[in-house]
Amino acid sequence: MKILIIGSEGFIGSHLINFYLLKGYDVIGVDLFEQSRSNITYHQLLINHDTLSNVLKQHSFDYCINAAGNGDVNLSVSNPELDFKSNTFFTFQILEGIRLYNPTCKFLYISSAAVYGNPEKLPVSESDPVKPISPYGWHKLLSENICKEYFELYNIQSAIVRPFSVYGPGLKKQILWDLFNKSSNQNATLELWGGGQEARDFIYIDDLVKAIDIIISQPNLKAEIYNVASGEMTLIKDISTLLLINLNRKIHIVFNGLIHKGNPIQWKADVSKLFALGFIPTIHIEEGIPKLATWLKTQ
Ligand SMILES: NC(=O)c1ccc[n+]([C@@H]2O[C@H](COP(=O)([O-])OP(=O)(O)OC[C@H]3O[C@@H](n4cnc5c(N)ncnc54)[C@H](O)[C@@H]3O)[C@@H](O)[C@H]2O)c1
């Protein structure tokens, strides 16, 4: 099997590479940065129609996963054009390249739970209303619809995943990374954004990768959407405390009561659709956070 991982140097992309190498696939990576490993075929490029067409003309892929794009909600608020290009326009260009040069290649798009905004009910399921509250969420939703367009009009098979909060070694953004950096000077008290009741549905990176593989390996992909999460809601303050304990940092957390524009209060996923495919998350935060802490200590 031949697989193209776009965004192969990123957090999710690099874990996908490791997984598919272990599975014995022929792995081709694409990213902006210099190649960091020698065991895959690698193309260093900025995605545009010509660069991507060259890659898609050179190989015949069974699968393509788009793990590239801006993952920073706050950046999308301050620079919506950049976010539109990297989260929506690139997705269009990838699908157009597949249509022209690799039409039997199955495509997986990594969307986001951000399409839900602040859900009316929890747990939120794939059929519940989508109400993004950030450019990031809107642009992910547009990309999901482009996947549907290419399936309905051109029969390009695809699947869409909506990961909730993914964490693990390699993640250099979001709350846990910020906490690691902010707590490094060992002050007695640490201020975090929010009111303390913010909660997320966390999933360890290895579980996300397994879920993606189960989804993409189905025989017929019809641009279906899948929530990818553990199905358990964890308070940010609880996971933060657990991380600090595992980092051996004795710090008191206080919340400043301020809400970041574009960030929801609480998330919990209905994962019954994913679980019906046979997926079960195996790494609970009690096991995942120590693994993350071990990696953070090397940074
Ligand atoms: N990390 C999470 O918790 C999470 C949750 C939901 C969705 N997602 C989505 O998953 C995707 C990957 O997230 P991540 O955390 O791995 O991000 P990341 O920033 O670690 O990795 C993205 C990679 O894409 C590459 N890239 C960006 N633009 C490119 C371009 N034009 N051409 C080639 N390469 C390009 C970057 O260089 C980077 O290596 C993003 O779309 C993100 O929105 C992530």
PDBQT file of the ligand as one rigid body, heavy atoms in Angstrom, charges set to zero:
ROOT
HETATM    1  N1  LIG A 301      -3.390  18.927  17.319  1.00  0.00    +0.000 N 
HETATM    2  C1  LIG A 301      -4.699  18.900  17.594  1.00  0.00    +0.000 C 
HETATM    3  O1  LIG A 301      -5.132  18.810  18.755  1.00  0.00    +0.000 OA
HETATM    4  C2  LIG A 301      -5.690  18.972  16.455  1.00  0.00    +0.000 A 
HETATM    5  C3  LIG A 301      -7.058  18.832  16.752  1.00  0.00    +0.000 A 
HETATM    6  C4  LIG A 301      -7.979  18.910  15.704  1.00  0.00    +0.000 A 
HETATM    7  C5  LIG A 301      -7.544  19.111  14.415  1.00  0.00    +0.000 A 
HETATM    8  N2  LIG A 301      -6.217  19.245  14.145  1.00  0.00    +0.000 N 
HETATM    9  C6  LIG A 301      -5.820  19.499  12.753  1.00  0.00    +0.000 C 
HETATM   10  O2  LIG A 301      -4.890  18.527  12.319  1.00  0.00    +0.000 OA
HETATM   11  C7  LIG A 301      -3.988  19.123  11.377  1.00  0.00    +0.000 C 
HETATM   12  C8  LIG A 301      -2.565  18.844  11.839  1.00  0.00    +0.000 C 
HETATM   13  O3  LIG A 301      -2.417  19.360  13.158  1.00  0.00    +0.000 OA
HETATM   14  P1  LIG A 301      -1.018  19.326  13.899  1.00  0.00    +0.000 P 
HETATM   15  O4  LIG A 301      -1.314  19.553  15.326  1.00  0.00    +0.000 OA
HETATM   16  O5  LIG A 301      -0.244  18.144  13.481  1.00  0.00    +0.000 OA
HETATM   17  O6  LIG A 301      -0.344  20.637  13.286  1.00  0.00    +0.000 OA
HETATM   18  P2  LIG A 301       1.216  20.987  13.092  1.00  0.00    +0.000 P 
HETATM   19  O7  LIG A 301       1.292  22.463  12.976  1.00  0.00    +0.000 OA
HETATM   20  O8  LIG A 301       2.055  20.313  14.118  1.00  0.00    +0.000 OA
HETATM   21  O9  LIG A 301       1.563  20.331  11.688  1.00  0.00    +0.000 OA
HETATM   22  C9  LIG A 301       1.124  20.869  10.471  1.00  0.00    +0.000 C 
HETATM   23  C10 LIG A 301       2.206  20.596   9.446  1.00  0.00    +0.000 C 
HETATM   24  O10 LIG A 301       1.708  21.037   8.164  1.00  0.00    +0.000 OA
HETATM   25  C11 LIG A 301       2.768  21.676   7.488  1.00  0.00    +0.000 C 
HETATM   26  N3  LIG A 301       2.224  22.618   6.501  1.00  0.00    +0.000 N 
HETATM   27  C12 LIG A 301       1.466  23.697   6.762  1.00  0.00    +0.000 A 
HETATM   28  N4  LIG A 301       1.209  24.356   5.616  1.00  0.00    +0.000 NA
HETATM   29  C13 LIG A 301       1.822  23.655   4.615  1.00  0.00    +0.000 A 
HETATM   30  C14 LIG A 301       1.944  23.830   3.214  1.00  0.00    +0.000 A 
HETATM   31  N5  LIG A 301       1.394  24.849   2.591  1.00  0.00    +0.000 N 
HETATM   32  N6  LIG A 301       2.652  22.939   2.496  1.00  0.00    +0.000 NA
HETATM   33  C15 LIG A 301       3.234  21.886   3.110  1.00  0.00    +0.000 A 
HETATM   34  N7  LIG A 301       3.166  21.663   4.440  1.00  0.00    +0.000 NA
HETATM   35  C16 LIG A 301       2.469  22.551   5.178  1.00  0.00    +0.000 A 
HETATM   36  C17 LIG A 301       3.538  22.404   8.587  1.00  0.00    +0.000 C 
HETATM   37  O11 LIG A 301       4.851  22.711   8.155  1.00  0.00    +0.000 OA
HETATM   38  C18 LIG A 301       3.494  21.386   9.720  1.00  0.00    +0.000 C 
HETATM   39  O12 LIG A 301       4.617  20.527   9.709  1.00  0.00    +0.000 OA
HETATM   40  C19 LIG A 301      -4.304  20.624  11.318  1.00  0.00    +0.000 C 
HETATM   41  O13 LIG A 301      -5.124  20.865  10.194  1.00  0.00    +0.000 OA
HETATM   42  C20 LIG A 301      -5.116  20.839  12.585  1.00  0.00    +0.000 C 
HETATM   43  O14 LIG A 301      -6.051  21.862  12.418  1.00  0.00    +0.000 OA
HETATM   44  C21 LIG A 301      -5.274  19.185  15.133  1.00  0.00    +0.000 A 
ENDROOT
TORSDOF 0
